[in-house]
């Protein structure tokens, strides 16, 4: 029984094939743990730009933590969304 078995023939919902070996998470709306949609990410960034909104207030509006809002605003997550 070889120790280098490759299970790349197995397909899993929420994952897509990577460019190299193995699998990686899908991005954006297709990610299995996404808490917001790409449209909401755009809204969040636009609303924040207008001023007068905190990470906490936006978190309450979109039912996510202020840390998630911070990561969206600072483009630590959802980098592919303009």
C-alpha positions in Angstrom: 0.0 0.0 0.0 1.9 3.1 -1.2 2.2 6.1 1.1 1.8 8.6 -1.8 -1.8 7.8 -2.8 -3.5 10.7 -4.5 -7.2 11.2 -4.1 -7.5 13.9 -6.8 -10.2 11.9 -8.6 -12.6 12.5 -5.7 -14.7 15.7 -6.2 -16.0 17.6 -3.1 -18.7 20.2 -3.1 -17.3 23.6 -2.2 -13.8 22.8 -3.4 -12.3 23.2 -6.8 -9.1 21.8 -8.3 -6.0 23.8 -7.8 -3.4 24.6 -10.4 -1.0 22.3 -8.6 -1.5 19.1 -6.6 -4.5 18.8 -4.3 -7.6 21.0 -3.8 -8.2 24.5 -2.6 -11.3 26.3 -1.4 -13.5 28.0 -3.9 -13.6 31.8 -3.7 -16.4 34.2 -2.8 -20.0 33.1 -3.0 -18.9 29.5 -3.7 -16.8 29.2 -0.5 -18.5 26.8 1.8 -18.0 29.1 4.8 -18.9 32.5 3.2 -20.9 34.7 5.6 -21.7 37.4 3.1 -22.1 37.6 -0.7 -19.9 39.4 -3.2 -22.7 42.0 -3.6 -22.7 42.6 0.2 -18.9 43.0 0.2 -19.3 45.7 -2.4 -22.0 47.4 -0.4 -20.0 47.2 2.9 -17.0 48.9 1.3 -19.2 51.6 -0.3 -21.1 52.3 2.9 -17.9 52.4 4.9 -16.4 54.9 2.4 -19.3 57.3 3.0 -18.3 57.7 6.7 -20.3 57.5 9.8 -20.3 53.8 10.1 -18.2 51.6 12.4 -17.1 48.0 11.9 -19.6 47.2 14.7 -22.6 48.9 13.1 -21.9 47.3 9.8 -21.4 43.9 11.5 -24.8 44.2 13.1 -26.4 45.2 9.7 -24.9 42.2 8.0 -25.0 39.8 10.9 -21.3 39.2 11.1 -18.6 40.2 13.6 -16.7 43.5 13.4 -13.6 41.5 12.7 -15.1 40.1 9.5 -16.1 43.7 8.5 -12.5 44.9 9.2 -11.0 42.1 7.1 -13.4 43.0 4.2 -12.6 46.7 4.4 -8.8 46.1 4.7 -9.0 43.6 1.9 -7.6 40.8 4.0 -10.5 38.8 2.7 -12.6 39.1 -0.5 -9.5 40.5 -2.3 -10.9 39.4 -5.7 -13.9 41.7 -5.3 -13.5 45.3 -6.5 
